Amino acid sequence: MAIEILMPALSPTMEEGTLAKWLVKEGDVVKSGQILAEIETDKATMEFEAVDEGTIGRILVAEGTAGVKVNTAIAVLVEDGESADAAPAPAKAAAAPAAVAAAPAAVAAAPAAAPKAAGVRVFASPLARRIAAEKGLDLSKVAGSGPHGRIVRADVEGAQAVKAVAAPVAAAAAAPVAAAAPAMASGPSTDVVLKTYADRPFTEVKLDGMRKTIAARLTEAKQTVPHFYLRRDIELDALMAFRAELNAKLEGRGVKLSVNDFVIKACALALLQVPAANAVWAGDRVLQFKKSDVAVAVAIEGGLFTPVLKDAEAKSLSALSAEMKDLAKRARDRKLAPHEYQGGSFAISNLGMFGIDNFDAIINPPHAAILAVGAGVTKPIVKNGAVVIGTVMSVTLSVDHRVIDGALGAQLVNAIKDNLENPLAMLA
């Protein structure tokens, strides 16, 4: 029986993508796990693997096609001996749920192979769906073993039948749907702006998928997350001297530590020192973590990534430095996999390298806080009643008041300050 190959959701926030390149052609025999195509999401170019075996009977979407909705049929797979003429016409594309762009943290943090919670989109191959329908299986109760937790044939063939219970129409209608905020929800319409500047020369820049996602998520964050801000000045003289000493010793190993590496380590340790602040907002609950997964903003052309350094508290400064350099390079090349830039409970945005003294960053939901890091500036400071010259760095902690209250946020930013002003203690 012919099986439609659908445009996959390669990340929880993906609603459409560009079919950049086909790596197979009509008539090719493919096996499960074989790379079929390269697909551009709003964040990266990723490989799309086959989850079923068969022959490519028909390619329905040409390579280079942009704006292909998730669950749109892009090709047809036929079984051995089956004619490509038997391949069905492309099915009408299933619209991607609007709630995906604002999926709760509890969903994003769940293990890929776990059964799906109610209301969460189920990723399954067409063959797995057909077998499940024949057996009366509820796919939301089946753990997926395929790529990115996708349910494949092997997962459903041995599963026991669990009848899916349809939710009452009235209840479904009453359920709230979290839609991503439009990019211009709080501003004038496109027509009004174009009319306002009709007599002025300009170049119109179309929004790509990344910029649309950034606009929607940050608008949502500022509208729905109750931000408050905590500011501290941090003296860097001890850290700068210690950094110079370490870099001199590490020079032969090709390692050069940056101030940002120390900031990452200081934040990771502070999250364990103030464990109640190492948390995310999960809709109707707060999730507190036992490890420090720190996201770091990386500017790329047209947007930014926030790759996540997992278990950062347990890694050496040199290991953090090497990992951060690798993640930043692949972020700029748009080669990061979704699991490398999703998750984390805390983020760092450092504009000090661009000469910015201080600023306020917007929280990246479901994170509970983000640290905005300014430049180290030489200025007069008072020590032991005397005015001396020192290097001072200004930081601002943006905090989600639903998760972290003022006193708790103060403990966190003070722990970060103490770690940076006593860098040797971070190696203990």
ZISUL-V390696 format. One line per field, one symbol per residue. ss: DSSP state (2 for helix, 1 for strand, 0 for the rest). phi: phi as a letter, one per 40 degrees, with the letter a starting at -180 (. if undefined). burial: b if it has 16 or more other C-alpha atoms within 10 Angstrom, else e. A space follows every 50 residues. Layout:
ss = ???
phi = ???
burial = ???
This chain:
ss = 00111100000000011111110000001100001111110000111110 00011111100000111110001111110000022200000000000222 22002222000000000000000102222222222000222000002220 10222220000000000022222200000000000000022222220000 00000000222222222222222200111111111022222222222222 22200000222222222222222022201110000111000001111111 00111111100222002222222222222222000002222000011111 02220000000000001011111111111111100111111111111111 0000022222222222222220222220
phi = .cbccbdcccacccbaabccacbbbdgccbbdgcccabbcccbacbcbcc bbcibccabcbccgccgccdgccbabbbcdgccccccccdccccccdccc cbccccccccdcccdccdgccccacdcccccccccgcccccbccbcdfgc cbdccbcbcccbccbccddcccccccbccccdcbdbbccddcccccbccb cabcbcccdccccccccccccccbcccabbbacbcbdccccccccccccc dccgbbcbcccccccccccccccbccccabcbgbabbbbcbbbbcbcbcb cgiabbcbccfccccccccccccccccccccccfbccdccbbggbabbbb bdcbgccaabccccdcdcaabcbcccbcacbcbfgbcbcacbbcbbccbc ccbbcdcccccccccccccccbcccccc
burial = ebbbbbbbbbbbbbbbbbbbbbeeeeeebbeeebbbbbbbbbbbbbbbbb bbbbbbbbbebebeebebbbbbbbbbbbbeeeebeebbebeeeeebeebb bbbbbbebeeebbebbeeeebbbbbbbbbbebeebebbbbbbbbbbbbbb bbbebbeebeeeeeeeeeeeeeeeeeeeebbebeeeeeeeeeeeeeeeee eeeeeeeebbbebbbbbbbbbeeebebbbbbbebbbbebbeebeebbeee eeeebbbeebbbbbbbbbbbbbebbbbbbbbbeeebbebebbbbbbbbee eeebbbbbbbebbebebbebbbebeebbeebbebbbbbebbbbbbbbbbb bbeeeebbbbbbbbbbbbbbbbbbbbbeeeeeeeeeeeebbbbbbbbbbb bebbeeeebbebbbbbbbbbbbbeebee
